[in-house]
Amino acid sequence: MTPERLRELIEGGESLDVEFKGERSGMLSDSDLIDEAVCMANRPGTDSGWILVGVEDDGTVSGARARHGGRTDPLRVQAVIANNTVPSLACRAELIPLDSLEVLVIEVPASTAPVGTRSGVYKRRAIGGRGTPECLPFHFHEMQARIADRGALDYSAVVVPDARWEDLDPLEFERYRRAIRESRGRGDADLVDLPDVELAKALGAVEANHEVQGIRILGLLLFGREEALFRLLPTHEVAFQVFDGTRVSTNDIFRWPLLRVMEELLQRFRARNREQEVLVGLLRVGVPDYPEPAFREAVANALIHRDFTRLGAVHVQWHSDRIEISNPGGLPEGVRLDNLLVTPPRPRNPLLAESFKRAGLVERTARGVDTIFVEQLRNGRPAPSYERSTPTDVVLVLHGGPASLEFVRLVAEESQAGRPLDLDELLVLNAVRIERQLTTADAAALVQKPPSDARATLNRLVEAGLVEARGERKGRSYQLSASTYQRLGERAAYVRLRGFEPLRQEQMILQYVDAHGRITRREVVELCKLSPQQASRLLAALVEKGSLTRHGRGKGSWYDREQ
C-alpha cells in the first residue's frame, strides 16, 4: 500500500470492498476490529477488501489512534485478528502516513469458506436496506449459497433427512426416459432401460450403497411428488405470468418436478408463439416471435442455476414485446455481465445441470448462453439482455416485436452459400446494422474478447463483403457495405451515411475551432477518426471554401476562423 493508492481508495468512497472506521470520537476496540475483519472476509468477490482505520465516514482523514502504548504495532493487529477468527484469518496490517497523520490499513483476503469469530459471531458485508454497505447477520442458508456460488458446494447433492423413496413418483422416472427418447440423440440413451432405482443411482439422485440410504435434493427436483416437494423443498416454485400492459391476465404457480415444469412451460410457449415466413431462394424460413431453442435454454438455465436456499420463484413473464425469465440467486462467482459469453461454465448446481444434459434438455457443450444469443440474432431480433440482473437475481430479457426479415434472409443466404455466421459475427453485424458504425474497441466489448479477436472478426466480415472499413489505424471504423445495404433493402442508407459524412466532419471541425480558437491536422485526425491524408484534404476543402484560414507550413501549421 502506498499513500497514493490509499488516497485513491478514500476518494472512491465506501463500497463492498472498502470500509472507513474513524477514531475521532474514540479508539476502535479489538473486538470491533475482529468483527469488521470477519464481515469483510464474508463479502462477495475474490479480491482483497480494505479496512481503513482513521478515516471518517465522510472520507475525512482523522488518523488512527495508538493501540499499543504510544504506538501501533501492525504485527500485533494481524495476530489479534488471526487468533480470534475461525478459520484463522491471515490479514495484513500497515501504517500509512497521509496528511501528516497515520492510517491503519488492514487488507482482508476474501475467504472461500465462511469466517466467524471464536465466540461464534458470523457477519457478512452486503448492501443494506438504505443502499449502503453494511455488516449483516450471516445465516446458515446464506453460507451454503455463498459456498455454492464459489463452486465449493453442490446444493442439489445435499441429502434431505426426512425424504423417503416413497416420496418419488414412478411417472416422473418415465417422463425422464421419454425426454431422452425424444431428444434426437442429445440425451444419454444408456439410461433408458434402467429400472427406477438404478436410474436414480446413475444420476446421483440418491445416496446408495447397494440399497437406497437417502434421497438428495436432486431426486426431489427430478422425481418428487408434488406434496413431497411442497413439504421438503418449499423454496421450489415456478411462476408463469402473462401481462396485458400492467394487468396480469395469467398467474400460475407450479411446484412440480422440473421436467414436468419444463413440459408445461414449453406447451404454453408453443400455444402463444406466432410465426411468419420469409422466402430465401426456393425455401421458406420460419421466423417465430421467439425462437424455441432460445426459450428452452433460457428456462432450463433459470431452473438449473437458481439458488434453492432462497425464497422466491423462477419467473417466466410474457409481455407484449418481450419475455423476461428470472431466477433467485445472482450470477455465480467469477461470472459478470462483461464476460458472460466467454467465461467457462460455472453451474450453481452441477449435479442438476448434468442430469438435464443427460436428458437431452440442454446443450451438452454447456454453452447454452451462446444458443440463446445465436437464435435471437439469426431470427432478426435484438441481442438478449442480462442488464436487469442484480446481485440476488439473474434476469434475462428476450426481445420480441417486429423482426428484421431482411436480416433473417441475409443470414440464411450466407448459410446456404456455405458461409454460416458464428456468434461473434452475428453480434458485430447486428450492431453495425443498428449503430451504423463500429470501431474495433466497440466490437471487442461486444464479443467480450481482446481487440485482436474482434479485429479478426471484423476482417472476416470485410472479406465476406458484408462490411467495409473507413479510416486508418486508430481512426478506423466499420460500416455495412453497399451490397449489404442493398440486400437489406436500404440502398439509400448507404448513400446517406457516406454522403453526409464530410458535411458532419466539417461541422465538427468548425465547432472545435469556435470552442478552442484553432485546430491542427493532428487534432482533426483524433476528432474525426481520419487518416492524416484525409484530414489534410478536409482542411484544404474548408480553406478553399473560406471557412478556415491556414497559418504556417508543414507540421507546424494550424487553422482558425480569421479571414
C-alpha positions as CSV (number, residue, x, y, z in Angstrom):
1,M,0.0,0.0,0.0
2,T,1.3,3.5,-0.9
3,P,-0.1,6.9,0.2
4,E,-1.2,7.4,-3.4
5,R,-3.1,4.2,-3.6
6,L,-4.6,4.9,-0.1
7,R,-5.8,8.3,-1.3
8,E,-7.5,6.6,-4.4
9,L,-9.3,4.2,-2.0
10,I,-10.6,7.1,0.1
11,E,-11.7,9.2,-2.8
12,G,-13.6,6.2,-4.2
13,G,-15.7,6.1,-1.0
14,E,-17.0,3.2,1.0
15,S,-18.1,0.1,-1.0
16,L,-18.4,-3.6,-0.5
17,D,-14.5,-3.7,-0.7
18,V,-13.7,-0.6,1.4
19,E,-14.7,0.3,4.9
20,F,-14.0,3.5,6.8
21,K,-13.6,3.3,10.5
22,G,-13.0,6.7,12.1
23,E,-11.5,7.1,15.6
24,R,-12.2,10.8,16.1
25,S,-14.6,10.0,19.0
26,G,-12.7,7.0,20.4
27,M,-10.4,4.1,19.6
28,L,-11.9,1.0,17.9
29,S,-11.8,-1.9,20.3
30,D,-10.1,-5.2,19.4
31,S,-13.5,-6.9,19.4
32,D,-14.9,-4.4,17.0
33,L,-11.9,-4.7,14.8
34,I,-12.3,-8.5,14.7
35,D,-16.0,-8.2,13.8
36,E,-15.1,-5.8,10.9
37,A,-12.5,-8.3,9.6
38,V,-14.9,-11.2,9.7
39,C,-17.6,-9.1,7.9
40,M,-15.1,-8.0,5.2
41,A,-13.9,-11.6,4.7
42,N,-17.5,-12.8,4.1
43,R,-18.3,-10.5,1.2
44,P,-18.9,-11.4,-2.4
45,G,-16.0,-11.3,-4.8
46,T,-12.5,-12.8,-4.9
47,D,-10.4,-9.6,-4.4
48,S,-9.0,-8.3,-1.2
49,G,-11.1,-6.0,1.0
50,W,-9.8,-2.9,2.9
51,I,-10.5,-1.6,6.4
52,L,-9.2,1.9,6.8
53,V,-8.9,2.8,10.5
54,G,-8.5,6.5,10.9
55,V,-10.8,7.6,8.1
56,E,-14.3,9.0,9.0
57,D,-17.5,8.0,7.2
58,D,-17.3,11.2,5.0
59,G,-13.8,10.4,3.9
60,T,-12.0,12.8,6.2
61,V,-8.7,11.6,7.5
62,S,-8.7,11.9,11.2
63,G,-5.8,9.5,11.9
64,A,-5.6,6.1,13.7
65,R,-5.1,6.2,17.5
66,A,-2.1,4.4,19.0
67,R,-3.2,0.9,20.1
68,H,-0.1,-0.4,21.9
69,G,1.1,2.2,24.4
70,G,2.4,5.2,22.4
71,R,2.3,3.4,19.1
72,T,0.5,0.8,16.9
73,D,2.3,-2.4,16.1
74,P,0.8,-3.8,12.8
75,L,2.1,-7.3,13.5
76,R,0.1,-7.4,16.8
77,V,-3.0,-6.2,14.9
78,Q,-2.6,-9.1,12.5
79,A,-2.1,-11.6,15.4
80,V,-5.2,-10.4,17.2
81,I,-7.3,-11.0,14.1
82,A,-5.7,-14.3,13.3
83,N,-6.0,-15.7,16.9
84,N,-9.7,-14.7,17.2
85,T,-11.2,-15.9,13.9
86,V,-12.3,-19.4,12.7
87,P,-10.8,-20.4,10.3
88,S,-7.8,-18.2,11.2
89,L,-7.9,-15.1,9.0
90,A,-4.5,-14.0,7.7
91,C,-4.8,-10.2,7.3
92,R,-2.1,-7.8,6.5
93,A,-1.8,-4.5,8.5
94,E,0.2,-1.4,7.7
95,L,0.5,2.1,9.0
96,I,0.4,4.6,6.1
97,P,1.3,8.3,6.5
98,L,-1.3,10.6,5.0
99,D,-1.8,14.4,5.5
100,S,0.6,14.4,8.5
101,L,-1.4,11.6,10.1
102,E,-1.3,7.8,10.1
103,V,-4.0,5.5,8.7
104,L,-4.1,1.9,9.8
105,V,-4.8,-0.1,6.6
106,I,-5.9,-3.7,7.1
107,E,-6.0,-5.9,3.9
108,V,-8.6,-8.7,4.3
109,P,-8.4,-11.6,1.9
110,A,-11.6,-13.0,0.5
111,S,-12.3,-16.3,2.2
112,T,-13.5,-19.4,0.3
113,A,-15.3,-20.6,3.5
114,P,-17.4,-18.7,5.9
115,V,-15.4,-17.0,8.6
116,G,-16.6,-16.3,12.2
117,T,-15.2,-15.1,15.5
118,R,-14.1,-17.6,18.2
119,S,-17.3,-16.6,20.1
120,G,-19.4,-17.8,17.1
121,V,-20.3,-14.5,15.5
122,Y,-20.8,-14.6,11.7
123,K,-21.4,-11.4,9.7
124,R,-21.3,-10.6,6.0
125,R,-20.8,-7.4,4.1
126,A,-23.6,-6.6,1.8
127,I,-25.7,-3.7,0.5
128,G,-28.3,-2.9,3.2
129,G,-31.8,-1.5,3.0
130,R,-30.5,2.0,2.8
131,G,-28.5,1.2,-0.3
132,T,-25.1,1.5,1.6
133,P,-22.6,-1.3,2.6
134,E,-23.4,-2.8,6.0
135,C,-22.4,-5.7,8.2
136,L,-25.4,-8.0,8.3
137,P,-26.0,-11.3,10.1
138,F,-24.6,-14.3,8.1
139,H,-27.3,-17.0,8.3
140,F,-26.6,-20.7,7.6
141,H,-28.5,-20.9,4.3
142,E,-26.7,-17.8,3.1
143,M,-23.4,-19.5,3.9
144,Q,-24.5,-22.5,1.8
145,A,-25.4,-20.2,-1.0
146,R,-22.1,-18.4,-0.9
147,I,-20.2,-21.7,-0.9
148,A,-22.2,-22.9,-3.8
149,D,-21.6,-19.6,-5.7
150,R,-17.9,-20.3,-5.4
151,G,-18.2,-23.8,-6.7
152,A,-17.3,-25.5,-3.4
153,L,-20.8,-27.0,-2.7
154,D,-23.4,-28.6,-4.9
155,Y,-26.7,-28.0,-3.1
156,S,-28.5,-30.3,-5.4
157,A,-26.4,-33.2,-4.0
158,V,-27.4,-32.5,-0.4
159,V,-29.3,-35.4,1.3
160,V,-32.8,-34.4,2.6
161,P,-33.1,-36.1,6.0
162,D,-36.8,-36.7,6.0
163,A,-37.2,-37.8,2.4
164,R,-38.0,-41.4,1.6
165,W,-38.1,-43.4,-1.6
166,E,-41.9,-43.3,-1.5
167,D,-41.7,-39.5,-2.0
168,L,-40.6,-40.1,-5.6
169,D,-43.1,-40.6,-8.4
170,P,-42.7,-43.5,-10.8
171,L,-44.4,-41.4,-13.5
172,E,-41.6,-38.9,-13.3
173,F,-39.0,-41.6,-13.9
174,E,-40.9,-42.5,-17.1
175,R,-41.1,-38.8,-18.0
176,Y,-37.2,-38.6,-17.8
177,R,-36.9,-41.7,-20.0
178,R,-39.3,-40.2,-22.6
179,A,-37.3,-36.9,-22.6
180,I,-34.2,-39.0,-23.6
181,R,-36.0,-40.8,-26.3
182,E,-37.4,-37.6,-27.8
183,S,-34.1,-35.7,-27.6
184,R,-32.9,-36.8,-31.0
185,G,-29.7,-38.3,-29.8
186,R,-28.8,-35.4,-27.4
187,G,-29.6,-37.5,-24.3
188,D,-27.9,-40.5,-22.7
189,A,-29.6,-43.5,-24.3
190,D,-27.9,-45.9,-21.8
191,L,-30.3,-44.6,-19.1
192,V,-33.5,-45.5,-20.9
193,D,-33.6,-49.2,-20.0
194,L,-32.5,-48.8,-16.3
195,P,-35.0,-49.6,-13.5
196,D,-36.1,-46.6,-11.4
197,V,-33.6,-47.3,-8.6
198,E,-30.7,-47.8,-10.9
199,L,-31.6,-44.7,-12.9
200,A,-31.7,-42.7,-9.7
201,K,-28.3,-44.1,-8.7
202,A,-26.8,-43.3,-12.2
203,L,-27.9,-39.7,-11.9
204,G,-26.7,-39.3,-8.3
205,A,-30.3,-38.5,-7.2
206,V,-30.0,-40.8,-4.2
207,E,-27.3,-41.8,-1.7
208,A,-26.9,-45.5,-2.1
209,N,-24.6,-48.4,-1.2
210,H,-26.5,-51.3,-2.9
211,E,-29.7,-50.1,-1.2
212,V,-31.0,-46.5,-1.2
213,Q,-29.9,-44.8,2.1
214,G,-31.0,-41.2,1.4
215,I,-32.8,-39.0,-1.2
216,R,-30.8,-36.0,-2.4
217,I,-32.4,-32.7,-3.4
218,L,-31.7,-33.6,-7.0
219,G,-34.0,-36.7,-6.5
220,L,-36.8,-34.5,-5.3
221,L,-36.4,-31.9,-8.0
222,L,-36.4,-34.6,-10.8
223,F,-38.8,-37.2,-9.5
224,G,-40.5,-35.9,-6.3
225,R,-44.3,-36.0,-5.8
226,E,-45.9,-32.5,-5.6
227,E,-46.8,-32.8,-1.9
228,A,-43.3,-34.0,-1.1
229,L,-41.7,-31.1,-2.9
230,F,-44.1,-28.7,-1.1
231,R,-43.2,-30.2,2.3
232,L,-39.5,-30.9,1.9
233,L,-38.3,-28.2,-0.5
234,P,-40.6,-25.2,0.0
235,T,-38.4,-22.8,-1.8
236,H,-39.1,-24.5,-5.2
237,E,-41.6,-22.6,-7.2
238,V,-42.0,-21.7,-10.9
239,A,-44.4,-18.9,-12.0
240,F,-45.8,-18.4,-15.5
241,Q,-47.3,-14.9,-15.9
242,V,-48.9,-13.1,-18.9
243,F,-49.1,-9.4,-18.8
244,D,-51.5,-7.2,-20.7
245,G,-49.9,-3.8,-20.1
246,T,-49.8,-3.6,-16.3
247,R,-52.6,-6.1,-15.8
248,V,-51.8,-9.8,-15.1
249,S,-54.0,-12.0,-17.2
250,T,-52.4,-15.3,-16.3
251,N,-50.6,-16.0,-13.0
252,D,-50.0,-19.7,-12.4
253,I,-47.6,-21.2,-9.8
254,F,-46.1,-24.6,-10.3
255,R,-44.5,-26.8,-7.5
256,W,-44.0,-29.8,-9.8
257,P,-40.8,-31.8,-10.6
258,L,-38.6,-29.9,-13.1
259,L,-39.2,-32.0,-16.2
260,R,-42.9,-31.7,-15.8
261,V,-42.5,-27.9,-15.3
262,M,-40.4,-27.8,-18.5
263,E,-43.1,-29.6,-20.5
264,E,-45.8,-27.3,-19.2
265,L,-43.9,-24.2,-20.0
266,L,-43.0,-25.4,-23.5
267,Q,-46.6,-26.2,-24.2
268,R,-47.7,-22.8,-23.1
269,F,-44.9,-21.2,-25.1
270,R,-45.9,-23.1,-28.3
271,A,-49.5,-22.1,-27.9
272,R,-48.7,-18.4,-27.7
273,N,-45.7,-18.2,-30.1
274,R,-46.6,-17.0,-33.6
275,E,-44.6,-17.5,-36.7
276,Q,-44.2,-15.8,-40.1
277,E,-42.2,-16.9,-43.1
278,V,-39.6,-15.4,-45.3
279,L,-38.6,-16.7,-48.7
280,V,-34.9,-17.5,-49.2
281,G,-34.4,-18.7,-52.8
282,L,-36.9,-21.6,-53.1
283,L,-37.0,-22.3,-49.4
284,R,-39.4,-20.8,-46.8
285,V,-37.7,-20.0,-43.5
286,G,-39.9,-19.7,-40.4
287,V,-39.4,-16.6,-38.2
288,P,-41.1,-17.0,-34.9
289,D,-41.9,-14.3,-32.4
290,Y,-39.4,-16.1,-30.1
291,P,-37.1,-19.0,-31.2
292,E,-38.0,-22.1,-29.2
293,P,-34.3,-23.2,-28.7
294,A,-33.6,-19.9,-27.1
295,F,-36.6,-20.1,-24.8
296,R,-35.8,-23.7,-23.9
297,E,-32.2,-23.0,-23.0
298,A,-33.2,-19.8,-21.0
299,V,-35.8,-21.7,-18.9
300,A,-33.5,-24.6,-18.3
301,N,-30.7,-22.3,-17.2
302,A,-33.0,-20.5,-14.8
303,L,-34.1,-23.8,-13.3
304,I,-30.5,-25.2,-13.1
305,H,-28.8,-22.1,-11.8
306,R,-31.4,-21.0,-9.3
307,D,-30.4,-20.7,-5.6
308,F,-32.6,-23.3,-3.9
309,T,-31.7,-21.9,-0.5
310,R,-33.5,-18.6,-1.3
311,L,-37.2,-18.0,-1.1
312,G,-38.8,-16.8,-4.4
313,A,-39.9,-18.4,-7.6
314,V,-38.4,-18.7,-11.1
315,H,-40.5,-16.3,-13.1
316,V,-41.4,-16.6,-16.8
317,Q,-43.2,-13.3,-17.6
318,W,-44.7,-12.9,-21.1
319,H,-45.2,-9.2,-22.1
320,S,-46.4,-7.8,-25.4
321,D,-42.9,-7.1,-26.6
322,R,-40.6,-9.3,-24.6
323,I,-40.3,-12.4,-22.4
324,E,-38.5,-11.9,-19.0
325,I,-37.1,-15.0,-17.3
326,S,-35.6,-14.6,-13.8
327,N,-34.4,-16.8,-11.0
328,P,-33.3,-16.3,-7.4
329,G,-29.5,-16.3,-7.0
330,G,-27.2,-13.9,-8.7
331,L,-24.5,-14.8,-11.2
332,P,-22.0,-17.4,-9.9
333,E,-18.8,-16.0,-8.6
334,G,-16.4,-15.1,-11.5
335,V,-19.3,-14.6,-14.0
336,R,-20.1,-11.0,-14.8
337,L,-22.1,-9.2,-17.5
338,D,-18.9,-8.3,-19.4
339,N,-17.6,-11.9,-19.6
340,L,-20.9,-13.9,-19.8
341,L,-20.2,-15.1,-23.3
342,V,-16.6,-16.3,-22.7
343,T,-16.3,-17.4,-19.1
344,P,-16.1,-21.2,-18.5
345,P,-19.4,-22.7,-17.4
346,R,-20.0,-22.5,-13.6
347,P,-23.3,-24.2,-12.8
348,R,-24.5,-23.4,-9.2
349,N,-26.0,-27.0,-9.1
350,P,-23.6,-29.2,-11.1
351,L,-25.4,-32.5,-10.4
352,L,-28.7,-30.9,-11.6
353,A,-27.0,-29.5,-14.7
354,E,-25.5,-32.8,-15.6
355,S,-28.9,-34.6,-15.2
356,F,-30.5,-32.0,-17.6
357,K,-27.7,-32.7,-20.2
358,R,-28.2,-36.4,-19.9
359,A,-31.9,-36.0,-20.5
360,G,-31.1,-34.0,-23.7
361,L,-32.8,-30.9,-22.4
362,V,-29.8,-28.6,-22.7
363,E,-26.7,-28.3,-24.8
364,R,-24.1,-30.9,-23.7
365,T,-21.4,-28.4,-24.6
366,A,-22.6,-26.3,-21.6
367,R,-22.8,-23.2,-23.9
368,G,-26.5,-22.7,-23.7
369,V,-26.0,-18.9,-23.4
370,D,-24.4,-19.0,-26.9
371,T,-27.5,-20.8,-28.2
372,I,-29.8,-18.1,-26.8
373,F,-27.8,-15.3,-28.4
374,V,-27.4,-17.0,-31.8
375,E,-31.1,-17.9,-32.1
376,Q,-32.3,-14.4,-31.2
377,L,-29.9,-12.7,-33.6
378,R,-30.4,-15.0,-36.6
379,N,-34.1,-14.6,-36.3
380,G,-33.8,-10.8,-36.7
381,R,-34.2,-9.9,-33.0
382,P,-32.1,-7.7,-30.8
383,A,-29.5,-9.5,-28.7
384,P,-30.7,-10.9,-25.4
385,S,-30.1,-8.7,-22.4
386,Y,-29.0,-9.6,-18.8
387,E,-28.7,-5.9,-17.9
388,R,-31.5,-6.1,-15.3
389,S,-29.7,-8.7,-13.2
390,T,-28.9,-7.9,-9.6
391,P,-26.6,-9.5,-7.0
392,T,-29.5,-11.6,-5.8
393,D,-31.4,-12.4,-9.1
394,V,-30.5,-13.2,-12.7
395,V,-32.9,-11.6,-15.2
396,L,-32.8,-12.4,-18.9
397,V,-34.9,-10.4,-21.4
398,L,-35.7,-11.9,-24.8
399,H,-36.9,-9.1,-27.0
400,G,-39.9,-9.6,-29.3
401,G,-41.6,-7.1,-31.6
402,P,-41.3,-6.9,-35.4
403,A,-38.4,-8.9,-36.7
404,S,-35.9,-7.7,-39.4
405,L,-36.9,-10.2,-42.1
406,E,-34.3,-8.8,-44.4
407,F,-31.6,-9.6,-41.9
408,V,-33.0,-13.1,-41.4
409,R,-32.8,-13.5,-45.2
410,L,-29.2,-12.3,-45.3
411,V,-28.1,-14.7,-42.6
412,A,-29.9,-17.6,-44.3
413,E,-28.4,-16.8,-47.7
414,E,-24.9,-16.7,-46.1
415,S,-25.6,-20.1,-44.6
416,Q,-26.8,-21.6,-47.9
417,A,-23.7,-20.3,-49.6
418,G,-21.5,-22.2,-47.1
419,R,-20.6,-19.2,-45.0
420,P,-22.6,-19.6,-41.8
421,L,-22.1,-16.7,-39.4
422,D,-20.8,-17.6,-35.9
423,L,-21.9,-15.8,-32.7
424,D,-19.2,-13.1,-32.9
425,E,-20.0,-12.3,-36.5
426,L,-23.7,-12.1,-35.8
427,L,-23.2,-9.8,-32.8
428,V,-20.9,-7.5,-34.8
429,L,-23.0,-7.5,-37.9
430,N,-26.2,-6.8,-36.0
431,A,-24.5,-4.0,-34.1
432,V,-23.2,-2.3,-37.2
433,R,-26.7,-2.6,-38.8
434,I,-28.2,-0.8,-35.8
435,E,-25.5,1.7,-34.8
436,R,-24.4,2.3,-38.5
437,Q,-20.7,2.5,-37.4
438,L,-18.5,0.4,-35.1
439,T,-14.9,0.7,-34.0
440,T,-12.6,-2.2,-33.1
441,A,-12.9,-1.2,-29.4
442,D,-16.7,-1.3,-29.7
443,A,-16.6,-4.8,-31.3
444,A,-14.2,-6.1,-28.6
445,A,-16.6,-5.0,-25.8
446,L,-19.5,-6.6,-27.7
447,V,-17.9,-10.0,-28.2
448,Q,-16.2,-9.8,-24.8
449,K,-12.8,-10.7,-26.3
450,P,-9.4,-8.9,-26.8
451,P,-9.2,-6.3,-29.7
452,S,-7.1,-8.8,-31.7
453,D,-10.0,-11.3,-31.8
454,A,-12.5,-8.5,-32.5
455,R,-10.3,-7.3,-35.4
456,A,-10.2,-10.8,-36.8
457,T,-14.0,-11.0,-36.8
458,L,-14.3,-7.6,-38.5
459,N,-11.8,-8.6,-41.1
460,R,-13.7,-11.8,-41.9
461,L,-16.9,-9.7,-42.4
462,V,-14.9,-7.4,-44.7
463,E,-13.6,-10.3,-46.7
464,A,-17.1,-11.7,-47.0
465,G,-18.2,-8.3,-48.5
466,L,-20.7,-7.6,-45.6
467,V,-18.8,-4.8,-44.0
468,E,-16.3,-2.2,-45.2
469,A,-13.6,-0.2,-43.3
470,R,-13.3,3.6,-43.2
471,G,-10.2,5.5,-42.0
472,E,-6.9,4.1,-40.9
473,R,-5.3,2.7,-37.7
474,K,-6.8,4.1,-34.6
475,G,-9.3,6.1,-36.6
476,R,-10.6,3.1,-38.5
477,S,-14.3,2.4,-38.2
478,Y,-16.6,-0.1,-39.9
479,Q,-20.0,0.1,-41.6
480,L,-22.2,-2.1,-43.7
481,S,-21.1,-2.3,-47.3
482,A,-23.2,-1.0,-50.2
483,S,-24.1,-4.6,-51.3
484,T,-25.2,-5.4,-47.7
485,Y,-27.4,-2.3,-47.6
486,Q,-28.9,-3.4,-50.9
487,R,-29.6,-6.9,-49.6
488,L,-31.3,-5.4,-46.6
489,G,-33.4,-3.2,-48.8
490,E,-31.8,0.1,-47.6
491,R,-30.0,1.4,-50.6
492,A,-30.5,5.0,-49.6
493,A,-29.0,4.4,-46.1
494,Y,-25.5,3.7,-47.6
495,V,-25.7,6.9,-49.7
496,R,-26.9,9.0,-46.7
497,L,-24.2,7.6,-44.4
498,R,-21.4,8.2,-46.9
499,G,-22.8,11.5,-48.3
500,F,-23.3,13.3,-45.0
501,E,-20.0,12.1,-43.6
502,P,-17.8,15.0,-44.9
503,L,-20.5,17.6,-44.0
504,R,-20.7,16.2,-40.5
505,Q,-16.9,16.2,-40.2
506,E,-16.7,19.8,-41.4
507,Q,-19.3,20.9,-38.8
508,M,-17.3,19.1,-36.1
509,I,-14.1,20.9,-37.1
510,L,-15.8,24.3,-37.2
511,Q,-17.4,23.7,-33.8
512,Y,-14.0,22.7,-32.4
513,V,-12.4,25.9,-33.7
514,D,-15.3,28.0,-32.3
515,A,-14.7,26.4,-28.9
516,H,-10.9,26.4,-28.8
517,G,-9.9,29.1,-31.3
518,R,-7.7,27.0,-33.5
519,I,-7.1,23.4,-34.8
520,T,-4.2,21.4,-36.2
521,R,-4.2,18.4,-38.5
522,R,-3.4,16.1,-35.7
523,E,-6.4,17.3,-33.7
524,V,-8.6,16.7,-36.8
525,V,-7.3,13.1,-37.1
526,E,-8.3,12.5,-33.5
527,L,-11.6,14.4,-33.7
528,C,-12.9,12.9,-36.9
529,K,-11.1,9.5,-36.7
530,L,-9.4,10.1,-40.1
531,S,-6.1,9.3,-41.6
532,P,-3.6,12.2,-41.8
533,Q,-4.1,12.4,-45.6
534,Q,-7.9,12.5,-45.2
535,A,-7.6,15.2,-42.6
536,S,-5.3,17.3,-44.9
537,R,-7.9,17.1,-47.7
538,L,-10.7,18.0,-45.4
539,L,-8.8,21.0,-44.1
540,A,-7.9,22.1,-47.6
541,A,-11.5,22.0,-48.6
542,L,-12.5,24.2,-45.7
543,V,-9.8,26.7,-46.6
544,E,-10.9,26.7,-50.2
545,K,-14.5,27.5,-49.0
546,G,-13.2,30.3,-46.9
547,S,-14.4,28.7,-43.7
548,L,-10.9,28.4,-42.3
549,T,-7.6,30.2,-42.7
550,R,-4.3,28.4,-42.6
551,H,-1.3,29.6,-40.7
552,G,2.3,28.3,-41.0
553,R,3.7,25.5,-43.1
554,G,4.3,21.8,-42.7
555,K,3.8,20.1,-39.3
556,G,3.6,23.4,-37.5
557,S,0.6,24.7,-39.5
558,W,-2.7,25.4,-37.7
559,Y,-6.1,26.7,-38.7
560,D,-8.6,29.3,-37.4
561,R,-11.6,31.4,-38.4
562,E,-9.6,34.6,-39.3
563,Q,-10.2,36.0,-42.8
